[in-house]
Amino acid sequence: MANENSKIEQFMWLEIIEQDIFRGESRNIGTPQVYGGQVLGQALRAARLTVENRDVHSVHAYFLRRGDFDAPIVYQVDRSRDGGSFSARRVVAIQHGKPIFTLSASFQAAEDGLDYFTPHDMPPTPDELTQKGLLNAEAGRHAMHILASDFDVFKVEEQPPNAGAKPEVLRWWIKSRERLPDGALALHREILAYVSDFGLLYAAMMPHAEAGDARRKLLRNTNFASIDHTIWFHRPLRMDDWLLYDSKSISTSNGRASAQGGFYNTRGELLATIFQEGLARQNL
């Protein structure tokens, strides 16, 4: 294991096997299989390690098979293209001789250009309010299971406009518990990729049940699995500052659920946009 500065960097660390081939350790965080965000973050890092002086701006990934956390994951990188401004990489994650995940990523050299984002309505940060009233025990149990050993995670409690209505947006404040290195834009984006797989499919189910027992029953009786995942990175970010993760349902049909998410800093600037489709199969 490399001598890294934080626990998060340690589980993102990759061993170089040979040129464009890397190996990452699987991490058991209590899920039945390897957490999808781990494979996503490690695969993005593998791609980035083959690119110089360019930052990732888009990621498109497919989850093919369940990962085994008792075995390491090998990442094979294909240097698809290096152009004047952009580089493209394709990564295949392999376990037990079979691909479990594929990722395509595009990297861009820094350049000046127009800058616009839709203004976003921001709730108070956890630093502006006491934890009481922000921490949601219902969803927090899962957050504690998946992310809270490394991240502070708070669900924003909001009442829908009409009594009895179902809220349309699932909102979380999240940040790393450890201070992360300065000047490491790539690391912060890789960690965001790790976090981005959390909660999206739950957001996709929000229109189907009101909060409380009905929603708990719905989630309990639904089998979830990520199928594909897309990230567009828009602006520099820090995962050790509070980020708001907003997510909402787009569609549910044919045993699948689609959701959209966005990461915002405390100034309301859009940092990254997420889309995910996953299995959402009801237990009969």
Secondary structure, DSSP 8 states (H G I E B T S, - for coil): ----SSHHHHHH-EEEEETTEEEE-----SSSS--HHHHHHHHHHHHHTT--S-EEEEEEEEE-S---TTS-EEEEEEEEEE-SSEEEEEEEEEETTEEEEEEEEEEE-----------------TTTS-STTT--HHHHHHHHHHTTTTEEEEE-----SSTT---SEEEEEEEESS---TT-HHHHHHHHHHHHTSSHHHHHTGGGS-TTHHHHHHHHTEEEEEEEEEEEE-S---TTS-EEEEEEEEEEETTEEEEEEEEE-TT--EEEEEEEEEEEEE--
